[in-house]
């Protein structure tokens, strides 16, 4: 419920601070006194867009702040979802700066307007004769039926499953679209992949192949050089091995005279061992080296394949070709497995549809059970509100498609006159009739669910005293379970309030200001008497006002 409202520097309001009670509160005032200004300021709290022209003093900021007691509103999940700081006494503040910039805060944390509107809709419902479009929407009509049917748990479960169902459908749509594109590329990607697979790629292979190619391509020249080297190593007269062997014998004879000569001997001996190893290696190379035209052709062919693939895929080495091959394998694999993935997604959708069908049947059953009760309560209330011939024809038919709140299709038809044709509410009911229907529906809803604070803005316009008296009774009854405000010009309704506030204008230092005050009992008598008989209050008007208040 709304507990306090503060408005500074807004339209004709300089500085207003007022506290409210629960129950039924009345707001009265002469035409033009500023009731619409009060509602405009309150609308900013609920997330309406700000207008720089609303500033009373364009050089100062406008601040509107409201405090709500939300302990019974079950809003903790909403606060968590929107990342608000929860408090049973929640403060909402709007600021309009002279620059035109607007800011919004919930419990001193900045919030965006979309989030504020979401919260505001759960706190206050401002209803006027011109704001009845909600009544004509199927979504609202279903909300009314589901409230009577105690369908909250079922519809919440359905909406949760429906969200998953729609997500699965979107994923299937994306898979099918991907498949259509993938099929176009599949053959080409498979061709490229096969080329790379057949190349038997090995990282670093190109370097070893190039070395082998150089050897095979120059085998005769290499053999000549090896033979020449072999001859130099093994010649009996001048060969390196023969010379080193002789040198070793010479230094062996010297090694006993001094450590210096022994060192020379060791070095020659070491060199002879190295030369002997070299001889063995040259000998082995000579034995193993043969011309192999076939292998040369194979190496040349493989190198050509690798270089062609590197050029084709703009790769600088075999490692990059292997990476490209892996990517192609993934693409081809995904395409080949798409049918399986699509089938699984379709199975998931069918399974989710079965779940939704089960929940939707429960929702439908409970809905059709309460339709007669809703029809009866509505028509009964409207009789007392001066619509004795009002009739509703409400049907809930199970359809085939899944909707956001079930599978039902709703027909909510109305006739205001006996023997008249039934039609949609927006076509069959006048503005005044729509207001009374909305009042009746909100009255019924209040018995089944916790409604936010509701503010009726002159919905009693154009109704007789007898009907207004009944409207007041309905609003008073509603106020037992919720906070109700009524902005009214009718004394019959004004007298029924637990609290009475008056909007008025006054001139302060030659500047017109709008203000709001709470009336005490005697002030209420005067206000209601003036509503009955005008400024010049008669004795009978005062007596009538006292009678109404009693």
MOJO-V457324 format. One line per field, one symbol per residue. ss: DSSP state (A for helix, B for strand, O for the rest). psi: psi as a letter, one per 40 degrees, with the letter a starting at -180 (. if undefined). A space follows every 50 residues. Layout:
ss=???
psi=???
//
This chain:
ss=OBBBBBBBBBOOBBBBBBBOOOOBBBBBOOOOOOAAAAAAAAAAAOOOOO OAAABOOOOOOBBBBBBBBOOOOOOAAAAAAOOOOOOOBBBBBBBBOOOO OBBBBBOOBBOOAAAAAAAAOOOBBBBBOOOOAAAAOAAAAAAAAAAAOO OAAAAAAAAAAAAAAAAAAAAAAAAAAAAAAAAAAAAAAAAAAAAAAAOO OOOOAAAAAAAAAAAAAOAAAAAAAAAAAAAAAAOOOOOAAAAAAAAAAA AAAAOOOOAAAAAAAAAAAAAAAAAAAAAAAAAAAAAAOOOOAAAAAAAA AAAAAAAAAAAAOOOOOAAAAAAAAAAAAAAAAAAAAAAAAAAAAAAAAA AAAAAAAAAAAAAAAAAAAAAAAAAAAAAAAAAAOOOOOOBBBBBBBBBB BBBOOBBBBBBBBBBOOOOOOOBBAAAAOOAAAAAAAAAAAAAAAOOOOO OOBBBBBOOOOOOOAAAAAAAAAAAAAAOOOOOBBBBOOOAAAAOOOOBB BBBBBBBBOOBBBBBBBBOOAAAAAAAAAAAAAOOOOOAAAAAAAAAAAO
psi=ihdihhhhfhbehdhhhiiiiaahhhhiiihededddddddddddeeiii hdeehdheeiihhhhihhhfdeefeddddddefihihdghhhhihhidee iiiiihfehiiidddddddddedhhhhidefedddeidddddddddddef edddddddddddddddddddddddddddddddddedddddddddddddef hhheddddddddddddefdddddddddddddddehddeiddddddddddd dddddedidddddddddddddddddddddddddddddehihgdddddddd ddddddddddddefieidddddddddddddddddddeddddddddddddd dddddddddddddddddddedddddddddddddeffgdehiihhhhhhad ihideaeihhhgiiheiheiihiidddeiidddddddddddddddeddih iihhhhgfeeheiiddddddddddddddedeihhihhiehddddeeidih ihhiiihhfehhiiihihhaddddddddddddeadghiddddddddddd.
//
